[in-house]
Amino acid sequence: MTDIVNGLGRATAYGALGVVLLILGIVLVDLLTPGKLGRQIWEERNRNASVLLSSALLGIGGIVFTSIWTTYDNFGKGLVSTAAFGLLGLVMMAVAFLVVDLVTPGRLGATLVEPEPHPAVWVTASCNLAVSAIVSASIA
């Protein structure tokens, strides 16, 4: 019974950390794009914004999953490692976004929240997932 209670405590800690990292991902995408992201997605039903945010959330989720899956035997070290790799993933996604913005015409953030579908959202979403795969691979 102690193992179950211990496991539930660890799952709660990792779950809470994962939720915090996902929230930070939402904030990051909101900062990189003009306007309010919530309004873009839920009120204006902007598909570009929703694909962009979804890719960031999937990317962070993948990093957190990999970090937990390959965690250290020491719970505290594993929790810190998960937080560190999650934050690294967020920073790397932001850097990749800024690099794509530099090498493409116009303002990428504004393009990604246009009401009409735009191919740039798929490039940026793919970049998010690629960055998360790279960070995840570095964990193992």
Salt bridges, closest charged atoms under 4 A:
GLU43 OE1 - ARG39 NE 3.66
ASP101 OD2 - ARG107 NH2 3.18
